[in-house]
Every structure is written in C-alpha cells, then in structure tokens.
Amino acid sequence: MPHDLNDSAPTSLSHIVGQQGVTSQLRVALDASFEDGRRLDDALLVGPPGLGKSQIASVLGHELAVKSHAALGQSIKSASDLNALLLAAKDKEIVFIDEVHEMPKLHQTALYLALDKRQIIVNNGRSFQPIPLAEFTILLGTTDEYCLLQPLRDRMRLLLRFDFYTNEELAKIVVHRAKSLQWHMDDQLLPLIAERSRGTPRLALRLLQACRRVCRAEGQENLTIHHLRTACELERLDELGLGPTERKYLRALAEGATRLNVIASMLGLPARTLSAVVEPFLLRAGLMYKDDDGRRQMTALGKDHLMKSCPEGVHLASK
C-alpha cells in the first residue's frame, strides 16, 4: 500500500480535478495527434507554483505511454546540458523543462533554434557538426511567461493557463488522494483543509500530510479536526492559511497606509520578497490593496481577519 502522497498521483486526464480549460485543450490535442499519427504539439504551461504544471506533464507521459524527460530551467547551465536533454528523447516522447524562465537567454535562443531546425550543432574541435533531433514534444513550465524570449513563446502551439482552484475542487483532490492511500478521515476535515490551502493543491496535500503525521504520531488511524488543529498550531497557520510573516505584514498595516519599503524594514525582509511572495495571496484574498500612490492599505476584511487571528496587541487605525 502506498504511504506517500506522490505514490498516488493521477496518471490520466480523467483523474485531474479542476483546470477544465487546460484538460479540454489537451484532450483535443491528444485526439488530433492520435488521428494524425504524429507527436503531441509543443506547449507552454503558465501559472503560479503548486497548481499542477509538473503533474500535467507527467500525466501526458502516461496518456501517451511514452517516456518523459524532465529538467529545471536553472539546472541547464551550459550548451552541453541542453544538448544532452534534447538528444536523450526519442520520437513522440516528452521533454519537460520546468521554471524555464530561469534558463539563461543564450540557451533559450539555442532551444528555439534547435526546435526550428530539429537539430543541434556540436563543435567537435575541428568543425561544427549537425546532429538531428527526434520528433519529441517539448513542454515548458513557467510562473512568468514574459521572462521568456518571445520567439520561444511563439513556437509553443498550445498555451495552457493554470488557474487557482476553488475550495470545492481542493476538497475533492484531498479526499481522492486520501482514499487512494487508504487514509481514513472525518468529512468535516475537507472544507477546513481547503480553506487553508490558498487555492493551491500543493498546499492542500501538504496540509493533509501534516495532519496524517500528527495522527500517526498519536498512534491513531482516523484523521480528525483535532489532528488538523494540532498540525496548524505546529506550522503556525490560521484559518486562511496565513503564516507568521503574513500576519506580521497585516499588523504592519494596522496603523494605516504604509509604503512597501517601510513594511520591509519593519519585517526585516527584502521588499522584492514581500511583493513577490507575501502580497499576492493577501491581495487575491481581499485582505489588502494598493492605493494610487502605491501605498499598502488593509481592507475591512483584512481588519476583521487580523482581529480574529491575533486580537492581542492589535490597534487598528480609525478611518
């Protein structure tokens, strides 16, 4: 029996919960490639971390019954790294480069030229020798498509945009994964885990794993609300899934409109980290907003949440 969440990952598009736009595009593309007897079209997978881009790449390998070759963009540091990855793939197999925006621009250029000509050029010391490439499918995963060279983006025939999940979809993912692992859990857990997962399956599954860890540490088999509460206390998560840093950020806004560099100084974190990591969910959840001058302000919803999650010592500015 599998004990790890990764051991029970989906292997078919029909098992994927959510991302209807992505799965619908892929079903059409798969059917077309089957009818034409050709490789699946190249695709660009775009979306925030944790929404299933790597999982979809893996599922496509299972759907096509072919080998998948995967690499991270930042791990491709030389032409030989890129060439080795491309030469390893055979006809109709999949090459998946995740976080491709981290790949140096020089190698992005080499990649789209290789895809155009279906060959790479190797310097053997005396001359430049062309080596043909197989007819594989390339999948590029990124959280920031505009950090890619436009010619590389334009060569991807499929553009797959991943959206955040609803709480109902997250609850389905959690219950399906728990059942596949034969983990028993109270039904009341599902919405509570979903509410703390920020629309992201990776976070939902991580919280499920944390809940299971507490359960087993106590020598029990059935996952309950008690185990979830204990797991959240250990990880210092509140009912929206906010951690200590997010709550400190909100407390920094308690006195009124504040500039990002001031908040960064108060928290001892780089402003770029706050804007790229901390703020996106707070904005999406409607807990804060940016005014016309770029100052950060807390919404009424943010004030209510801050009072509920850490009422002690919080003095909100009156408007």
C-alpha positions in Angstrom: 0.0 0.0 0.0 1.4 3.5 -0.9 2.2 5.7 2.1 3.5 8.8 0.3 1.3 11.4 -1.5 3.4 11.2 -4.6 2.9 7.5 -4.9 -0.8 8.1 -5.7 -0.6 10.9 -8.1 -3.0 10.9 -11.1 -2.0 9.1 -14.3 -4.9 10.1 -16.5 -6.5 13.4 -17.5 -9.8 11.9 -16.4 -8.4 11.8 -12.9 -7.5 15.5 -12.8 -9.7 17.7 -10.7 -10.2 21.3 -11.9 -8.3 23.1 -14.6 -11.1 22.4 -17.1 -9.7 24.7 -19.7 -6.3 23.0 -19.6 -7.6 19.5 -19.7 -10.1 20.3 -22.5 -7.3 21.7 -24.7 -5.1 18.7 -24.0 -7.9 16.2 -24.9 -8.4 17.8 -28.2 -4.6 18.0 -28.9 -4.2 14.3 -27.9 -7.1 13.2 -30.1 -5.7 15.2 -33.0 -2.2 13.8 -32.6 -3.6 10.3 -32.5 -5.7 10.7 -35.6 -2.7 12.2 -37.5 -0.2 9.7 -36.1 2.1 12.5 -35.1 3.6 13.8 -31.9 1.7 16.0 -29.5 2.0 19.7 -30.1 4.6 21.7 -28.1 3.0 23.5 -25.1 3.7 26.4 -22.7 2.3 25.8 -19.2 1.8 29.0 -17.4 0.6 29.6 -13.8 1.7 30.2 -10.2 3.6 27.5 -8.3 1.7 24.5 -7.0 -1.2 24.4 -9.5 -0.2 21.1 -11.2 2.0 22.0 -14.2 4.5 19.2 -13.4 1.7 16.9 -12.7 0.1 17.5 -16.1 3.4 16.9 -17.8 3.7 13.6 -16.0 0.1 12.7 -16.8 0.7 13.3 -20.5 3.5 10.8 -20.5 1.1 8.2 -19.1 -1.6 9.1 -21.6 0.8 8.7 -24.5 2.6 5.7 -22.9 5.9 7.3 -23.6 9.0 8.3 -21.5 9.2 11.7 -20.0 12.5 13.6 -19.6 12.3 16.4 -17.1 14.7 19.2 -16.1 14.6 22.5 -14.2 15.5 25.7 -16.2 18.1 26.7 -13.6 19.9 23.3 -13.9 20.6 23.9 -17.6 23.8 25.9 -17.2 25.6 25.0 -20.4 25.0 24.1 -24.1 26.0 20.5 -23.2 23.3 20.3 -20.5 20.7 21.4 -23.1 22.0 19.1 -25.8 22.1 16.1 -23.5 18.5 16.7 -22.5 17.3 17.1 -26.1 19.3 14.2 -27.5 18.0 11.8 -24.8 14.4 12.0 -26.1 13.1 9.7 -28.8 10.2 10.2 -31.2 6.9 11.2 -29.6 8.5 11.2 -26.1 8.1 14.3 -23.8 10.8 16.8 -22.7 9.6 18.9 -19.8 11.6 22.0 -18.7 10.1 23.5 -15.6 10.8 27.0 -14.4 12.1 27.6 -18.0 12.2 31.3 -17.3 15.3 30.6 -15.1 17.2 29.2 -18.2 19.8 31.7 -19.5 18.6 33.7 -22.5 21.5 32.2 -24.5 20.2 28.7 -24.0 16.6 29.8 -24.7 17.8 31.0 -28.1 19.6 27.7 -28.6 16.4 25.9 -27.7 14.1 27.6 -30.2 16.7 27.3 -32.9 17.0 23.6 -32.2 13.2 23.2 -32.3 13.1 25.1 -35.6 15.7 23.1 -37.4 15.1 19.9 -35.5 18.8 19.6 -34.9 21.6 20.8 -32.7 25.1 21.9 -33.8 28.0 20.4 -31.9 31.6 21.6 -32.1 33.8 18.5 -32.3 37.0 20.5 -32.1 37.7 20.7 -35.8 34.3 21.6 -37.2 30.7 22.2 -36.4 28.6 19.0 -36.9 24.8 19.0 -37.1 23.0 16.2 -35.1 19.3 15.6 -35.9 16.8 15.6 -33.1 13.9 13.1 -32.7 10.3 14.3 -33.1 9.6 14.7 -29.4 7.2 17.1 -27.7 8.6 19.9 -25.6 6.6 21.2 -22.6 7.8 24.4 -21.0 6.5 25.3 -17.5 6.8 28.8 -16.1 5.4 31.2 -13.5 6.4 34.2 -15.6 5.9 33.8 -19.3 7.2 37.3 -20.1 10.7 36.4 -18.8 10.9 34.0 -21.8 12.2 35.2 -25.1 9.2 36.0 -27.4 10.5 33.7 -30.2 10.5 30.8 -27.8 7.0 31.6 -26.6 5.7 32.0 -30.1 6.9 28.5 -31.0 4.7 26.8 -28.5 1.5 25.7 -30.3 -0.5 25.2 -27.1 -0.8 27.8 -24.4 -2.1 26.2 -21.2 -3.0 28.7 -18.4 -3.5 27.3 -14.9 -5.9 28.9 -12.5 -6.3 28.8 -8.8 -8.7 26.1 -7.5 -12.0 26.5 -5.7 -12.4 25.2 -2.2 -14.7 22.5 -3.6 -12.1 21.4 -6.1 -9.4 21.3 -3.4 -11.7 19.2 -1.1 -12.1 16.7 -4.0 -8.4 16.5 -4.5 -7.8 15.8 -0.8 -10.5 13.2 -0.5 -9.4 11.4 -3.7 -5.7 11.3 -2.6 -6.7 10.2 1.0 -8.8 7.4 -0.4 -6.1 6.2 -2.8 -3.8 5.9 0.2 -6.5 4.3 2.3 -6.3 7.0 4.9 -9.5 7.4 6.9 -10.7 10.9 7.7 -13.7 12.8 9.0 -15.7 14.5 6.3 -15.6 17.7 8.4 -11.9 18.0 7.6 -12.3 18.5 3.9 -13.6 22.1 3.9 -11.2 23.1 6.7 -8.2 21.9 4.8 -9.5 23.6 1.6 -10.0 26.9 3.3 -6.4 26.9 4.5 -4.8 26.0 1.1 -5.0 29.3 -0.8 -6.5 27.7 -3.9 -3.3 25.6 -4.3 -3.4 21.8 -4.4 0.2 21.5 -3.3 -0.6 23.3 -0.1 -3.7 21.3 0.4 -1.8 18.0 0.1 1.0 19.3 2.3 -1.6 20.1 5.0 -3.2 16.6 4.5 0.3 15.1 5.0 0.9 17.2 8.1 -2.5 16.1 9.5 -1.6 12.5 8.9 1.8 12.9 10.5 0.1 14.2 13.7 -2.4 11.4 13.6 0.2 8.7 13.4 2.4 10.3 16.0 -0.5 9.9 18.4 -0.9 6.3 17.4 -4.3 6.8 15.7 -5.6 5.9 12.3 -8.6 8.2 11.6 -7.8 11.8 10.7 -9.8 14.3 12.7 -10.3 18.0 13.3 -8.0 17.7 16.4 -5.2 16.5 14.2 -5.7 19.3 11.8 -5.7 21.9 14.6 -2.5 20.5 16.0 -0.8 20.5 12.6 -1.8 24.1 12.1 -0.6 25.1 15.5 2.8 23.4 14.8 3.1 25.2 11.5 1.5 28.4 12.9 -1.2 28.6 10.3 -4.5 30.4 10.8 -7.9 29.6 9.3 -7.0 31.2 6.0 -3.6 29.5 5.8 -1.7 32.7 6.7 1.6 32.1 8.4 3.5 34.3 10.8 5.0 36.5 8.1 1.6 37.3 6.5 0.2 38.1 9.9 3.1 40.4 10.7 2.6 42.1 7.3 -1.1 42.8 8.2 -0.1 44.1 11.6 2.3 46.5 9.9 -0.7 47.9 8.1 -2.8 48.3 11.2 -1.9 51.9 11.7 -2.9 52.9 8.2 -1.4 53.3 4.7 2.2 52.2 4.5 4.8 52.1 1.8 6.4 48.8 0.9 9.9 49.8 1.8 8.7 50.7 5.3 7.0 47.4 5.7 10.1 45.6 4.5 12.2 47.4 7.1 9.7 46.6 9.9 9.7 42.9 9.0 13.4 42.7 8.1 12.7 41.2 4.7 13.6 42.4 1.2 10.8 44.4 -0.5 11.0 42.1 -3.5 10.3 39.1 -1.3 7.2 40.8 0.1 5.9 41.9 -3.3 6.5 38.5 -5.0 5.8 36.0 -2.2 3.7 37.6 0.6 1.5 40.1 -1.1 -0.1 38.1 -4.0 -2.3 36.0 -1.8 -3.2 38.9 0.6 -4.3 40.9 -2.5 -6.2 38.0 -4.0 -7.9 37.2 -0.7 -9.0 40.9 -0.5 -7.2 41.5 2.8 -5.2 44.5 1.5 -4.9 46.7 -1.5 -2.6 49.2 -3.1 -3.8 52.8 -3.4 -3.0 55.2 -6.3 0.3 56.3 -4.6 1.5 52.7 -4.3 0.9 52.6 -0.5 -0.4 49.4 1.0 -3.7 49.5 3.0 -5.7 46.9 4.8 -9.3 46.3 3.8 -12.2 45.8 6.2 -11.9 42.1 5.6 -8.3 42.2 6.5 -9.0 44.1 9.7 -11.7 41.5 10.7 -9.3 38.7 10.0 -6.5 40.3 11.9 -8.7 40.8 14.9 -9.8 37.2 14.9 -6.4 35.6 14.3 -4.3 37.8 16.6 -6.6 40.2 18.6 -4.0 40.8 21.3 -1.9 44.0 20.9 -3.6 45.0 17.6 -4.7 48.6 17.4 -6.3 49.5 14.1 -6.2 53.0 12.8 -9.7 54.5 12.6 -10.8 55.9 9.2 
